[in-house]
Amino acid sequence: MAFKLRSLLCQRHSILSKTFKSRILVKSCSSKTNVDTETSKIKTSQPGLLETWFHGVERFGRLNISVPFSLDIESLDPQEYSDMGKLFIRLNYTPEEKESQTEHINNISLAALTKLYSFNIDTSDINDIKITAKFNTMVNFPATCSIQMPINYDLNVECTGKSVSVRNLETNEINIATKNSLCTLRNLKGENVTVKSNVGDIVCQKVVQGNLDMSVTGAGSISTDRIQGQTIKCSVEEGNISATSVYSTDSEFTCNHGNINLMNTHGVSKTTVNKGNLIIGTYSLDGSLEAKVNNGSTDIFISRPDVITIETETGDINIKIPDTSTSIDLEGNSVTCDEKLNIIEKKTESIKNKQKLSGYLSGTDGQIKAITKDGSINVKCLDWMESLNLKGFSAD
């Protein structure tokens, strides 16, 4: 809902008649936790600032957040706060660029905004802190809640704001649920990292490490730099999945309507595409793969195969492999293999408009099996440069 400050100021005339230079700092000390708390509203030195809070906390604990604002969460600077005993919270009015150019925001206007929401910080259990907020009326406005927290705190987030950013944490549990939000993770290490998005993209930057479970319901994509963990699971309904590097004992990627592109994968991977294209190993596929595509093309770049199984209902399969130790078993409307590949005990046959080809390359340590019910299979030999991962799929 569009928010008009001028109309709001008229509605809140009784509020504006007061003077809001700076609200007096409120300090309290809990006898149970010996935790200092400090709250400040409307500091004129920070444009757009609505409220700030400071809490002394334990080094380890859990932070639970449920807010309708955008979230920007990061760890404390370990050089500045080596004891990790602080929690800083800041709420800012963050209008869209066009709105900020047309409306002048002053302290009185910001003070009026503080009456439109409720914000609560529950530290009754210092090891399980709860932050909750809600808008008090149908009138809402864009705001960002920025939080600096101990690096080893577990984190539970429920957010309906425009975006969620979480970075530089090393903890056991990270759980994030968003709605119509962009979720960005950066430099995270957790035993378990779970992200559930109800419409909205999930982006992993730098390294995100842990047992990962990321899913998007409705429209939205998942894109990552390096993700690693014992188990990794990514699924989308209407969007794409792309990953630069995947290091996992077991990984699973599912896409209903969109493309999957895994550039560098290690371990055992399972991919499923209902309608869309599949590209795996543009730089390297090292390990096992079970790939299923209902309707779309498949491009696989294999460096060191273990057990590779590719099944396609409708679509072509393109495979690039070095002259390595592996057996091959191929079936499609047509099957072609690069003459550079020395296929030992090569067998070919045609049955009911289908072509089959089998054999092995220099050995049988690996296994490659590809079947397309309605499409062709094309196998090319990687040249020396490509086999060293200096090039990916080259243009035909």
Secondary structure, DSSP 8 states (H G I E B T S, - for coil): ----HHHHHHHTHHHHTS--S----EEEE-TTT--EEEEEE--TTSTTEEEEEEEE--SS-EEEEEESSEEEEEE--TTT-TT--EEEEEEEE---HHHHHH----HHHHHHHTTSEEEEEE-SSTTEEEEEEEESSS----EEEEEEE-TT-EEEEEE-SSEEEEEEEEEEEEEEEEES-EEEEEEEEEEEEEEEEESS-EEEEEEEEEEEEEEEEEE--EEEEEEEEEEEEEEEEES-EEEEEEEEEEEEEEEEES-EEEEEEEEEEEEEEEES-EEEEEEEEEEEEEEEEEES-EEEE-SEEEEEEEEEEES-EEEEE-S-SEEEEEEESEEEE-TTS--EEEEEEEETTEEEEEEEES--SEEEEEEEEESEEEEEE--HHHHTTS--S---
